[in-house]
Amino acid sequence: MVPCSHVDQVRLLEPPSEIAGCEECLKIGGRWLHLRMCQSCGKIGCCDSSPNRHASRHAREAGHPILRSVEPGESWSWCVIDEVAFVLRSGEE
């Protein structure tokens, strides 16, 4: 079963070993709660519980629908368009 209609647009990207924070918040001196990584281009942004919601804004503006949590111990992804959470594994991309 395909969890969303955008899985075919995803490259299964591994997060960098060190993440300084939300790329956009770091530029403007903002703050974030949790971090997400775009599974199309690898951009790191802040979650929708953060004041600036950079990850989902990037997803909508760039047409990159799937974000992955890069919080320690989390492996889920979220499709911004279909509003569905799921786990991506190698071979399912």
Secondary structure, 3 states (H helix, E strand, C coil): CCCCCCHHHCCCCCCCCCCCCCHHHHHHCCCCCCEEEECCCCCEEECCCCCCCHHHHHHHHHCCCEEEECCCCCCEEEECCCCEEEECCCCCC
